[in-house]
Amino acid sequence: MRHSAIALILLAIPSVAAVRSFIPEDYYSIQTPEDPQISSDSRLVAYTLRSIDARQNRTPTDIWIVPTDGSREASQFTTVDSSRFPRWSPDSRTLAYIAVRRDPQTGATTRPQVFALSMNGGEARRLTDFKNGVTAFAWSPDGAHLVCVTKTGESDHLVPGKEHSDVRNYLNANYKLDGEGFFDDRRSHLWIVDVKGGSAKQITFGSERDDSEPAWSPDGKQILYLSSRTDGSPGIDMDLCSIAAGGGASATLSRLHVDLRSPRWSPDGTKIAYIASENETAIPKIWTSAPDGRDLKLASATLTFATKVDWAENGAGLYLTAGVRGEQSVFHLDSRSGALSPLTERVDAHLFAVHEPSATLICVAADERHPGDLFAINLQTQAKRQLTHLNRALLDQVTLPELQPFAYKGVDGWDMQGFLAKPQGWKEGTAYPMILMIHGGPNGMWGFQWNHQLAALTGHGWAVLMTNPRGSSGYGESFQRGVNKEWGGKAYEDIMLGVDAALAKFPWIDRNRLGVFGVSYGGFMTNWIVGHTDRFKAAATLAGISDFISVEGIRDGFYGHSRDFGGDLFENFDLYWKYSPVRYASRIKTPTLVVHGESDQRVPLSQGEEFFRALRHFHVPSELVIFPREGHGVRTEPKHIVELMKWQIYWFDRYLLGRTDGVRPNAERNDPPK
């Protein structure tokens, strides 16, 4: 089968001329597709559509279906309050999914359960009844059973009506996780459910284990799954396991224990493939082995930062997604020759599904001007077809930024990549302010992906610069580990050399009106930048570490920076303090907006408070903005996401444009559009 890169032209040209710039409130109208699944007869694709309910301040999901040949528009399959995770029965006659039901009288919601709906119509049938709901499931090859992931624990057996202590007691140090808060005693395990009778049997156990990503063997006798310890640091102590579908002793198949994901059986059941890192510092790679874990092989030595894998050509090849130089592409890997061929280019295509008999690949593709759509690719002819046209009404109205990539040299002559977006309404001969945006990670990567903050900032009249300094993913393992024993240092210099390169290449940028903004690692780097240069007239930092000394023992990934600093806090105290931005607070002159989620467990709120108070101590113009109920970053409640963009605009308006009469966003009415 011949493979070559396919340029996906997203949504082509709007049917009418766009008339305005993107504004923060436009976020409410965005829809994004997720989790495409091809029916076994290859005729249909089911997918999850995520929309935004601004009035209820939530992001509901529904299941939609579209023909793979594009013969008709997509149609809505579910209309319940929240449906996701569509999975076809092996005969394609039934589509099962996870749904939450809401009582129309009380408004109370049920735990998420698996439902099944016949393609011939009728009412959905509930297949599971787990007390704590279902987070994932998979059909057995014969369609008679499901393997489900649900949480269980001792507290499930408390006697109703009897008074119980609400005091939490922990025996290990891993007792909280960002987005989930403090752990209870429940752990995720696998259960086998009889589809017709409804009986359920638990097959994996462990009070300090969470099991996930189950995958049936082609003969239905074994189940692959991932098992992670909950008494160690997240992502480090994981196992790839196998267990008989009827239960019994499980077997550990992999000697790799870091960042395991995406376990897959080959179609003939003779091999397995999965993604794992060799250690805490290595990038995720694809591995194959025999079903018992022996004959372990690295699928590709050149691949960078793999995220998903599936089998091709009945086990002779692999399809996968990986980040490479600003692109998240779908690749084909020939297992015999090792040849790696991109199937997409200049897009963010991190979700895909494959139907080998019909040579059909479905992917979700997005770029900086399109939030995402489903595409079908014929793997034999290379023909492509756009199956959905989401967000068409919005995209016909607004003008969105286009990224211009450019190359420059970083420290020590390293090759770097940057991306520049012009402000909307750009006119030659006019000078424009520029905002430097810094990605998280440090193993993140900027590129051709949808970014509502980019759209809002360029829409407001600012140029936006994004660089991928050392530490970024997508440029090889040595590049990614270039931040070893320094999180400021050369990565900071790479970024600043990117600013210099942008100013030289785009002389219309006003070098006297520069701003900087970052989230997570980008927030840390923003804190670091304002302590090491006065070039920026305004800064906004979100969820950034300010003090490595005070954060290491209170974050969910406690002592998790050992790989970055050559040991833990107690071994290299001076190095941790050297790269703590708060150490340099007395140098800071840049007006800085400090933003934090109140429920952040990855970089707790105290980090933002500590930095803000240091800024005020040294009389730096600064404000602290705390978003309630938000974890790491502000990405949960739609109204908060919109208000965050407004806070950025307010701050940069004030200190880049001198608009001192601006109204703080929390003083405005934030009614969603009608």
Sequence and secondary structure as in RCSB ss.txt:
>XXXX:A:sequence
MRHSAIALILLAIPSVAAVRSFIPEDYYSIQTPEDPQISSDSRLVAYTLRSIDARQNRTPTDIWIVPTDGSREAS
QFTTVDSSRFPRWSPDSRTLAYIAVRRDPQTGATTRPQVFALSMNGGEARRLTDFKNGVTAFAWSPDGAHLVCVT
KTGESDHLVPGKEHSDVRNYLNANYKLDGEGFFDDRRSHLWIVDVKGGSAKQITFGSERDDSEPAWSPDGKQILY
LSSRTDGSPGIDMDLCSIAAGGGASATLSRLHVDLRSPRWSPDGTKIAYIASENETAIPKIWTSAPDGRDLKLAS
ATLTFATKVDWAENGAGLYLTAGVRGEQSVFHLDSRSGALSPLTERVDAHLFAVHEPSATLICVAADERHPGDLF
AINLQTQAKRQLTHLNRALLDQVTLPELQPFAYKGVDGWDMQGFLAKPQGWKEGTAYPMILMIHGGPNGMWGFQW
NHQLAALTGHGWAVLMTNPRGSSGYGESFQRGVNKEWGGKAYEDIMLGVDAALAKFPWIDRNRLGVFGVSYGGFM
TNWIVGHTDRFKAAATLAGISDFISVEGIRDGFYGHSRDFGGDLFENFDLYWKYSPVRYASRIKTPTLVVHGESD
QRVPLSQGEEFFRALRHFHVPSELVIFPREGHGVRTEPKHIVELMKWQIYWFDRYLLGRTDGVRPNAERNDPPK
>XXXX:A:secstr
     EE   S S SS   EE  GGGGGG  EEEEEEE TTSSEEEEEEE  BTTTTB  EEEEEEETT  S  E
E   SSEEEEEEE TTSSEEEEEEE B TTT  B   EEEEEETT S  EE    TT  SEEEE TTSSEEEEEE
EE GGGG  TTS        SSS  EETTTEE  S EEEEEEEETTT  EEE    TTEEEEEEEE TTSSEEEE
EEEESSS TTTSEEEEEEETT    EE  S  EEEEEEEE TTSS EEEEEESSTTS  EEEEE TTS S EES 
SS  SEEEEEEEGGGTEEEEEEEETTEEEEEEEETTT  EEESEESSEEEEEEEEGGGTEEEEEEEETTEEEEEE
EEETTT  EEE   TTHHHHHHEE   EEEEEEE GGG EEEEEEE  TT  TT  EEEEEEE STTT   SSS 
 HHHHHHHHTT EEEEEE TT SSS HHHHGGGTT SSHHHHHHHHHHHHHHHHH TTEEEEEEEEEEETHHHHH
HHHHHTT    SEEEEES    HHHHTTTSTTTTTTHHHHTS TTTSHHHHHHT GGGGGGG  S EEEEEETT 
TTTTHHHHHHHHHHHHHTT  EEEEEETT  SSS SSHHHHHHHHHHHHHHHHHHHS  TT   GGGS      
